[in-house]
Structures are given as C-alpha cells and as structure tokens.
Amino acid sequence: MADSKSASRTLKPSTLMMGHGYDPALSEGSLKPPIFLTSTFAFENAAAGKRHFEGITGKRPGGADGLVYSRFNGPNQEILEDRLSIWDGAEDALCFSSGMTAICVLMLTYCAAGDVIIHSGPLYAATEGFVAKTLAKFGVSYIDFPAGASREELDDVIARARAQAADQGGKLAMIYLESPGNPTNALVDIEAVSAARDAALGADHACPIAIDNTFLGPLWQRPLDHGADIVVYSLTKYVGGHSDLVAGSVAGAKKWIDPVRMLRNTMGGIADPNTAWMLLRSLETVELRMSRAGENAAKVCAFLKGHPKIERLGYLGMIDDARQQDIYDRHCTGAGSTFSVFIKGGEAECFRFLDALRIAKLAVSLGGTETLASHPASMTHLSVPDPRKVSLGISDNLVRISIGIEDADDLIADFEQALDAV
Ligand SMILES: Cc1ncc(COP(=O)(O)O)c(C=O)c1O
C-alpha cells in the first residue's frame, strides 16, 4: 500500500493517486482494485457483526471498523474516499451517486425546522431550488448574498440570518458557498466568510461553511486552506473528467463528515462500486487533464478576447474587477477551463454560434476531456426566475464554455468559424 509518506518525503497527490489506500496482497495480487460487486460482507464472527453495527448506528463513536453492507460503504468507495481526501487536505470524505445527492444529504444533515441557511449567489440552479423549495417545506429558510460580498456585507448578512433564525425558533445552520459560481464565474471571499462567521459565533459553533468547489477543484482551489469546513463536488465534472459518469462527494474534518455519513447510511445515495472504480481511474490523470484543459482555455480566451463579435469574457484569467482579482490572488492557483462568453446580441446570436460549432459539442456539463458549450439562460438556469437571472448576470447573450484537452489551435479554428456564422 502506498503511504502518504515515503522515507523522508511527503508524497504529492498525483503520486498517491496510483496506489494510496489499496493493498494488492488483499486481492490476489491484482495491481488494480477489482470491482467489488456485492451487496453485503461476511462477518468474521457474531461479535464482529455486533461491533460493526454499534459503529454504524452511532452507539459507539468512530463509525464501523469494517465493511458491513453496500449501502454504507464498500472497498472501491473507501479507496476513492481516501484519495479524494488527499486533494483537499481533508481528514475524511464521502462519495455519492451524484453531486446533487451529496448536496441534498449534506444540507438535510445540518438543517432542522426553524433554521436558516446563508448561501452565496449564484448557485447551481438545482442547489438553489433545493434550498428555496424543498428545504422550505421543512421550515428551513435562507438568505443569500452576492458572490463578491465584502466583509461588512457578510457581517450584515450573518446578523440578519441570526435574527431570522431567532424569530423562527431555530439557528443559523450552515453557510453554503459556490465559488466560482455557475455560470458567471463570480468568486466568493472564503477567508472573509470564515472571519465573519467566527466573529459572530465564536469558536464553539455548529455552523459549518460548506463550498461547492466543482469549477476549480481539486487542482486550482483548496477551500479548506482558506477557512471552509466542508468541500463539495460534482465528481461528474473535472474529477470524473470523461463525461461518462455521475457522482458527487463531500470532504472535511471527521467531526463535520460523521453526521453526514450517518444520514447517508440511512438514505443510501453512495456511489456504486463501478462508478467508484471509474473515478479511481480518473483520479490517476486528473492533474494532467486539468493542466492541459487550463492551458487550452488560456489560449482560446486570448483569441476570443479581441474578437469583434464578443462583448466580454467571464474568464478567471482575465478578471477586470479589483475585488474579484484580489479574491482570485488569495484563493486560486489557476483560472480553470470553464468560462462565460458574452456574445454581442442576445439569444438568437448565441444560438447561431452554438449551432455552427463543429468540434465543441452542444451539451450541458463541464470538466470533460471534450469541449462543451451551452446557453445557461435557456438550459441549466431556465428555472431561475427572470429578475434573479438579471441580478446574477445570467443574460441571454451568455454562452458557457468548458474547454477540454483537444488541440488548442483546432478549438480556436472552430470558435472562429462559429463566430463567422453569428
Ligand atoms: C457547480 C455544480 N454543482 C453541482 C452540480 C450537480 O452535480 P451532479 O450533476 O453531479 O448532480 C453541478 C452540475 O452541473 C454543478 O455544475
């Protein structure tokens, strides 16, 4: 088994992705982990079975100390969770059947009737919908703030949320961030959110800061280093990276993750063994893929920037706002490969551009090996009410592009001919 320390060296994540958490000797010497297709695991003896269930049910702290039943966990998922933890510097991680399952189970874990969630805006539309519609049915309300909010604005939001919670007989349950936000790429100042939370609630609080790091993680932003407590992913995107699976995860300190595990044990929603195995394969190349996609995006954006049919770009490598640039400099180590292009005109011009693309595919999602383009206002964010779309900058002339690992010059030629058709 590859350990995270080898002699005097602390091994880097890209090295650890090849073997960490797996011992071939336990699987007939198989170099790669087999896919464990089983619904249940045989106990050594009855006492071991009792001990496992004491851990699963929380009668004994520390969780199960072995494998029990595949709704709770399995070897492929455990290896995956160990490797996911490494990228974010987390103590523990949990994998889920989708990013949305991860987000819903996380929020249900921390919210009770009367509670308030604070969240940044914009969020992925299904996340916003879950907070505004589903949690509302259980008496949980929310207050949102714009992604670039200053410390003063954050202090104010937290004070209002606490007052609202007091009125409802609940508490401030969670601060939920998405940074950069989908689809505008607006960044949240995680350090300021953390400082504002700590100033308001003190050291002993039960209000975690969770952040959806799907757009930049795990390579270009490590939110736990900047004061977040729980990092959330749609693994469907860069981590899976080949547009051939759907999965999600949460990671953080055990004290934050254990309660989420308890609810996952009850509800299910864990990633299946085959998907976990595919994600292990994906993690071996995640750094290579993301690096190449990031380089390609920089070249494509350099071309698009000066184009007469483009109004502006929402690309983190070309920020034109001092506050956003300051957040980027403190939090991010790369600009990513997903960005927005504001085409001169509106929906009709965007549709002509999208329909003319030959290499880039017209599809929602992002972070795959292939380049994708979509129109958020009429697709992923169609359900967002119009006034909110306007306030969040999700305009009719916004096209979202996720750059893949193709040849950069081929991509530029494709965008050039598609813009000619606008
Ligand atoms: C930022 C972000 N978070 C969460 C999700 C939901 O993830 P999934 O589709 O894996 O459920 C998405 C999906 O597009 C996303 O873009």
The ligand as an SDF file (V2000), in Angstrom:
LIG
                    3D

 16 16  0  0  0  0  0  0  0  0999 V2000
  -21.3390   23.6710   -9.6960 C   0  0  0  0  0  0  0  0  0  0  0  0
  -22.1970   22.4350   -9.7200 C   0  0  0  0  0  0  0  0  0  0  0  0
  -22.5370   21.8570   -8.5610 N   0  0  0  0  0  0  0  0  0  0  0  0
  -23.2990   20.7510   -8.5240 C   0  0  0  0  0  0  0  0  0  0  0  0
  -23.7710   20.1760   -9.6770 C   0  0  0  0  0  0  0  0  0  0  0  0
  -24.6470   18.9480   -9.5830 C   0  0  0  0  0  0  0  0  0  0  0  0
  -23.8790   17.8270   -9.8260 O   0  0  0  0  0  0  0  0  0  0  0  0
  -24.4790   16.4510  -10.4400 P   0  0  0  0  0  0  0  0  0  0  0  0
  -24.9660   16.7630  -11.8160 O   0  0  0  0  0  0  0  0  0  0  0  0
  -23.2940   15.5310  -10.3990 O   0  0  0  0  0  0  0  0  0  0  0  0
  -25.5760   16.0210   -9.5570 O   0  0  0  0  0  0  0  0  0  0  0  0
  -23.4350   20.7300  -10.9050 C   0  0  0  0  0  0  0  0  0  0  0  0
  -23.9200   20.1190  -12.1630 C   0  0  0  0  0  0  0  0  0  0  0  0
  -23.8030   20.6850  -13.2270 O   0  0  0  0  0  0  0  0  0  0  0  0
  -22.6250   21.8980  -10.9300 C   0  0  0  0  0  0  0  0  0  0  0  0
  -22.2800   22.4920  -12.0880 O   0  0  0  0  0  0  0  0  0  0  0  0
  1  2  1  0
  2  3  1  0
  2 15  2  0
  3  4  2  0
  4  5  1  0
  5  6  1  0
  5 12  2  0
  6  7  1  0
  7  8  1  0
  8  9  2  0
  8 10  1  0
  8 11  1  0
 12 13  1  0
 12 15  1  0
 13 14  2  0
 15 16  1  0
M  END
$$$$
